[in-house]
Amino acid sequence: MTAHNFLLFDYEDNGNCCVYYRESCRRYCFQKSGSGFILYVCSRDGEPDYEVALPHKYAELCSTRTYIGQELHSYLRELS
């Protein structure tokens, strides 16, 4: 399963090292893992549930309002 290219920024959670996005009625999050991030589909409770592949246009997804958002932005720029 692959996340679509139309993820919209939702919010950042510095405490849990997550940046959340939404697409229609589904929520996704990038969660810090070692020196990178993993993209998850979230459960109905908003918790990371299972891993999915990165969307093709992920560089446009980033928010840089907090430390974790800046770290995610840097990580995704390195991948492109």
Steps between C-alpha positions, in 0.01 A plus 500: 500500500625848419397832647358737239673820391228716653587483867421820687690610807303438821729559801837425659567314823855570619457283809433186294723605207209492253370726224138428405327539165151422379339394177119502488406290806837328551788629713869429442807580702873512450659363816869537581686170480875499555652751259191510276121490497237237425161588351205332674127485449343592833235307688162655579656609830765697310787266589748370239355168384688356202777613268437614141729605214596865463294693245684621189460870574589491866725809501192724490349340810726652760422753763793669672325658795667284763824312549353168387353666189839648411667164551244328275545770235879447499460122484262514201722749316789254530284227341409708195 
